[in-house]
Amino acid sequence: MGFDLQDLRRRIGAHGPVVRVVIAAIRGSSPREVGAAMLVWDDGQSGTIGGGALEHEAAEAARAQLATGRMRQQTTRALGPDLGQCCGGSVTLWSEIYRAEDLDSLDDEVILRALRTDTDEPPLALRRKLALARSQGQRPDPQLADGWLLEPVHHPETPLWIWGAGHVGRALVDVLSPMPDLDITWVDTGPERFPSDIPATVTAVPVAEPAALVPHAPENAQHLVLTYSHALDLALCHALLLRGFAFAGVIGSATKWARFRSRLADLGHRPDQIARLTCPIGDPALGKHPQMIAVGVAAELLRLGATDELKKDRRA
């Protein structure tokens, strides 16, 4: 994860000053990892640091912090019987007030700040991490040292293109848009095809000929093809095979896929190329309701992402 600067901007724009509460360190077991954060304002909150009594207590403390105006504070809580939790560890929380005027001073890649105002020199280890991030693009893990907190700014790393804004497309956006690592582009043939309440994290693109947009998608993008038209789905599959992709899935039956394989072969694609397309997508055992399809597709993408991460770890 990391410091979600875009979400912070949106929340401040909508609600005014907010407190960002982040897990800065853990010992033993914890419901969430270091870097997990939530935003709290006078009458609401977003995100989560694990739920339960810890989160409730932290949210109340954040609202009290807004009332007093104390810019930063650090607390450590044991996750034991006094909180009604049995994790057995402890968490250190860093709570910080942000206002609109604070946003321009935040770095776009790495954010480093001190709890106290009487220190101006971060620890050597954090200075080295900051230097590597700026000179070589090495993304540091969130970490707390000597009253200083270092966090990378979150940037979604996985481009996902959803082709089609019908019932299944809408269900997919509902399920997938909260996932922080997905940069979602949603395409259909006209603005009237989209709902009025598109999530702020999703880029909707109405275009008369969606297949003409495929060359503009990153080659490492994932694609979900589920338009209202079989002809349009086929044109998108053809264009995607010419472009290249990390994953491409098509909604459909075994009969539809058999026809597509034949027509894609007629268009000059080899069997091994066509086999890179996945059809059907999701888990048919879950059912055909749009939300059921969306849950199955989300699980498929999560498994794909986990496999890619495992491969990266083995190469490292």
C-alpha positions in Angstrom: 0.0 0.0 0.0 1.4 3.4 0.9 0.3 7.0 1.5 -2.8 7.5 -0.7 -2.4 11.2 -1.6 -5.2 11.3 -4.1 -7.8 9.9 -1.7 -6.6 12.4 1.0 -7.1 15.3 -1.5 -10.6 14.0 -2.3 -11.6 13.7 1.4 -10.3 17.1 2.4 -12.1 18.6 -0.6 -15.4 17.0 0.5 -15.1 17.2 4.3 -12.4 19.8 5.3 -9.6 18.9 7.7 -9.1 15.2 8.3 -7.0 13.0 10.5 -5.0 10.3 8.9 -4.4 7.4 11.2 -1.7 4.9 10.1 -0.3 1.8 11.6 3.4 2.9 12.0 4.7 -0.2 13.7 3.6 -3.6 15.0 4.8 -6.1 17.5 3.5 -9.6 17.4 0.1 -10.2 15.8 -2.0 -7.4 14.3 -5.2 -7.2 12.3 -3.5 -5.1 9.6 0.0 -4.5 8.3 2.3 -1.5 8.8 1.1 1.2 6.4 -2.6 0.4 6.7 -4.5 3.7 7.2 -7.8 5.3 7.7 -9.1 8.9 7.3 -11.3 10.4 10.0 -13.3 13.6 9.9 -16.0 15.1 12.2 -18.9 12.9 11.1 -17.4 10.1 9.1 -14.3 8.1 8.1 -12.9 5.9 5.3 -10.4 3.1 5.1 -9.6 0.7 7.9 -6.8 -0.2 10.3 -8.4 -3.5 11.2 -11.8 -2.8 12.6 -13.0 -3.7 16.1 -12.3 -1.9 19.3 -8.9 -0.6 18.1 -10.4 1.2 15.2 -13.3 2.6 17.1 -11.0 3.9 19.8 -8.6 5.4 17.2 -11.5 7.1 15.4 -12.7 8.7 18.6 -9.2 9.9 19.5 -8.8 11.3 16.0 -12.0 13.4 16.3 -10.7 14.6 19.7 -7.5 15.5 18.0 -9.4 17.6 15.4 -11.1 19.5 18.2 -7.8 20.3 20.0 -5.8 21.0 16.8 -2.8 18.9 17.8 -1.1 18.2 14.5 0.6 14.9 15.2 0.5 12.3 17.9 1.8 8.7 18.4 0.2 6.1 20.5 0.9 2.4 21.2 -1.9 0.0 22.1 -1.7 -3.6 23.3 -4.2 -5.8 21.5 -5.4 -7.6 24.6 -8.4 -8.0 26.9 -8.8 -4.3 27.6 -9.7 -3.8 24.0 -11.7 -7.0 23.8 -9.2 -8.4 21.3 -7.0 -11.4 21.4 -4.4 -10.8 18.7 -1.7 -10.8 21.4 0.5 -8.1 19.8 0.6 -4.3 19.9 0.3 -1.5 17.3 1.8 1.9 17.2 -0.5 4.5 15.6 0.6 7.7 14.0 -2.3 10.3 13.8 -1.9 13.4 11.8 -4.2 16.3 10.9 -4.2 17.4 7.2 -5.8 20.6 5.8 -6.0 21.8 2.2 -3.0 24.1 2.7 -0.9 21.2 3.8 -1.2 19.2 0.6 1.1 21.3 -1.7 4.0 20.6 0.6 3.7 16.8 0.3 6.1 14.9 -1.9 4.7 12.9 -4.8 6.8 9.9 -4.2 7.9 9.6 -0.6 6.7 11.4 2.6 9.0 11.7 5.5 8.0 13.7 8.6 8.8 14.0 12.3 6.5 13.7 15.3 8.3 16.5 17.2 9.0 20.0 16.0 12.4 20.2 17.8 14.3 17.9 15.4 15.3 18.6 11.8 17.5 15.6 11.1 16.0 12.2 10.3 17.8 9.0 11.2 20.6 7.9 8.8 18.7 4.8 7.8 15.7 6.8 6.7 17.8 9.3 4.9 19.4 6.5 2.9 16.0 5.1 2.1 14.8 8.5 1.0 17.9 9.0 -1.2 17.5 5.6 -2.9 13.8 6.4 -3.6 14.6 9.7 -5.2 17.8 8.7 -7.1 17.0 5.1 -8.1 13.2 4.8 -7.7 13.5 2.1 -5.0 10.2 2.1 -3.2 10.7 1.9 0.6 8.4 0.1 3.0 6.6 2.2 5.5 8.7 2.5 8.6 9.0 4.4 11.9 12.4 5.3 13.4 13.3 7.7 16.2 10.1 9.7 16.0 10.2 9.9 12.2 7.8 8.2 9.8 8.7 7.3 6.2 6.0 6.2 3.8 6.0 5.8 0.0 3.2 7.5 -1.9 0.7 5.0 -3.2 0.4 4.8 -7.0 -1.8 2.0 -8.5 0.5 -0.4 -10.2 -1.9 -2.6 -12.2 -3.8 -1.1 -15.2 -7.2 -2.7 -15.6 -9.4 -2.0 -18.6 -13.0 -3.0 -18.4 -14.7 -3.0 -21.8 -18.5 -2.7 -21.3 -20.7 -0.8 -18.9 -23.7 -3.2 -18.8 -24.9 -5.1 -15.7 -21.7 -7.2 -15.4 -19.4 -4.2 -16.1 -21.1 -2.2 -13.4 -20.9 -5.1 -10.9 -17.2 -5.5 -11.7 -16.6 -1.8 -11.1 -18.4 -2.0 -7.8 -16.3 -4.9 -6.6 -12.9 -3.9 -8.1 -12.8 -0.1 -7.7 -12.0 -0.2 -3.9 -8.9 -2.3 -4.6 -6.0 0.1 -4.1 -3.5 -1.4 -6.7 -5.9 -1.2 -9.6 -5.9 1.7 -12.0 -9.2 1.2 -13.8 -10.2 2.5 -17.2 -13.8 1.8 -18.1 -14.8 1.9 -21.8 -18.1 1.8 -23.7 -19.6 3.2 -26.8 -21.3 6.3 -25.4 -21.8 8.4 -22.2 -25.3 7.2 -21.8 -24.0 3.7 -21.2 -22.4 4.6 -17.9 -24.1 5.1 -14.5 -24.3 8.6 -13.0 -22.3 7.6 -9.9 -18.9 6.4 -11.3 -16.3 5.9 -8.5 -13.8 8.7 -8.3 -10.9 6.2 -8.8 -12.3 5.0 -12.1 -11.7 6.7 -15.5 -14.7 6.4 -17.8 -14.0 6.7 -21.5 -17.0 6.8 -23.9 -15.8 6.1 -27.5 -17.7 5.2 -30.6 -15.2 2.5 -31.6 -13.7 0.9 -28.5 -11.4 -1.4 -30.4 -9.6 1.7 -31.8 -8.6 2.5 -28.2 -6.8 -0.7 -27.6 -3.4 0.5 -28.9 -3.5 3.2 -26.2 -3.7 0.6 -23.4 -0.4 -0.3 -21.7 1.0 -3.6 -22.8 1.0 -4.8 -19.2 -2.7 -4.0 -18.7 -5.3 -6.5 -17.7 -8.5 -6.5 -19.8 -12.1 -7.7 -19.2 -14.2 -7.9 -22.3 -18.0 -7.9 -21.7 -19.7 -5.5 -24.1 -23.3 -5.7 -25.3 -22.2 -7.0 -28.7 -20.5 -10.2 -29.7 -19.1 -8.4 -32.8 -17.6 -5.8 -30.6 -16.2 -8.4 -28.2 -14.6 -10.2 -31.2 -13.1 -6.9 -32.5 -11.6 -6.2 -29.1 -10.1 -9.7 -28.8 -8.5 -9.2 -32.3 -7.1 -5.8 -31.3 -5.8 -7.1 -28.0 -4.0 -10.0 -29.6 -2.3 -7.5 -31.9 -1.4 -5.2 -29.0 -0.3 -7.6 -26.2 -1.5 -7.7 -22.6 -0.8 -9.2 -19.2 -4.3 -10.8 -19.0 -7.4 -10.7 -21.1 -10.7 -12.4 -20.2 -13.9 -12.6 -22.2 -17.3 -13.2 -20.9 -19.2 -15.9 -22.7 -20.3 -19.5 -23.1 -18.3 -22.5 -24.5 -20.2 -22.0 -27.8 -19.3 -18.3 -28.0 -15.7 -19.1 -27.3 -15.6 -21.9 -30.0 -16.9 -19.4 -32.6 -14.4 -16.8 -31.4 -11.4 -19.2 -31.7 -12.4 -20.0 -35.3 -12.9 -16.4 -36.3 -9.7 -15.3 -34.6 -7.9 -18.0 -36.5 -9.4 -16.7 -39.7 -8.0 -13.3 -38.8 -4.5 -14.8 -38.8 -3.9 -15.5 -35.1 -2.1 -18.7 -34.2 -3.7 -21.2 -31.7 -1.1 -20.5 -29.1 -1.8 -16.7 -29.3 -5.6 -17.3 -29.1 -5.0 -19.5 -26.1 -3.7 -16.5 -24.1 -7.3 -15.2 -24.0 -9.4 -16.6 -21.1 -13.0 -17.5 -21.7 -15.2 -17.8 -19.8 -14.1 -15.5 -16.9 -14.9 -15.9 -13.3 -16.3 -19.1 -11.7 -19.4 -20.6 -13.4 -20.1 -22.5 -10.2 -20.9 -19.3 -8.4 -23.8 -18.5 -10.7 -24.7 -16.1 -13.5 -26.0 -13.1 -11.5 -23.8 -10.1 -12.4 -22.5 -9.7 -8.8 -21.7 -13.5 -8.7 -19.8 -13.2 -11.9 -18.0 -10.1 -10.5 -16.9 -11.9 -7.4 -15.5 -14.8 -9.4 -13.6 -12.5 -11.7 -12.2 -10.5 -8.8 -11.0 -13.7 -7.2 -9.4 -14.7 -10.5 -7.5 -11.4 -10.8 -6.4 -11.6 -7.2 -5.0 -15.1 -7.7 -3.2 -13.8 -10.9 -1.7 -10.9 -8.9 -0.6 -13.2 -6.1 1.1 -15.6 -8.6 2.9 -12.6 -10.2 4.1 -11.4 -6.8 5.4 -14.9 -5.9 7.3 -15.0 -9.2 8.9 -11.6 -8.5 9.9 -12.8 -5.0 11.5 -15.9 -6.4 13.5 -13.9 -8.9 14.6 -11.4 -6.3 
